């Protein structure tokens, strides 16, 4: 494993610059602070740190990709029915504002190949979001495949742009694992989980039944299905940690931490029983 003593400083510096761009004081008066996925930022910095690029190029490409990721995440929050109309409009505006920053950085870089690849990623993410949120998919496998695409397509296209495709499956599984774990925790805490609601609709014939009205057996069955996908991705990630080249200490520690957050429901039930 290669130790990169300056990776933390690069990560911190770029994160601060992304924050300076997206934390617009007027927007923050009315909408939630945009979430910067630090794990995606760390993956981007780690991949690019091994390429023959200047620090300015690394910073520009990383910030560009993070800005469009934040724009996609911000637009996704618009579907929240509890948001009033003014906040909804400002959330749309915020997403468009972040997109504008992204296009400005890309134009400055004059990297036509990257523009094309990230555009493909944006298209793929939005197509799968439509399929998921309109409930157009048949079967749990298709739902999970779309969820994986939503979480990773942008970064996968990024890695393809720089011809480091060996990261693709690892990136896809890591962020699918992380998202599914978040949805599982929401479900366990009796909060809204669109993914579990969709899983319920697919696996339980009674369409009148809501997440809140599920029996203990039905809740347990959904968690077991979720854990099956989590376990599969976990095994892939554990294998990948030992095989990926140039995996720095900071990234390896973070991946290990994410993996360790998963506790299968079967184990939990045994311990509670």
Buried (B, 14 or more C-beta within 10 A) or exposed (E): EEEBEEBBEBBEBBBEBBEEBBEBEEBEEBBBEBEBBEBBBBBBBBBBBBEEBEEEBBBBBBBBBBBBBBBBBBBBBBEEEEBEEEBBBBBBBBBEBBBEBBBEBBEEBEBEEBBEBBEBBBEBBBBBBEBBBEEEBEEBEBBBBBBBBBBBBBBBBBBBBBEBEEBBBBBBBBBBBBBBBEBBEBBBEEEBBBBBBBBBBBEEEEEEBEBEEBEEEBBBBBBEBBBEBBBBBBEBBEEBBEEBEBBBBBBBEBBEEBBEEBEBBEEBEEEEE
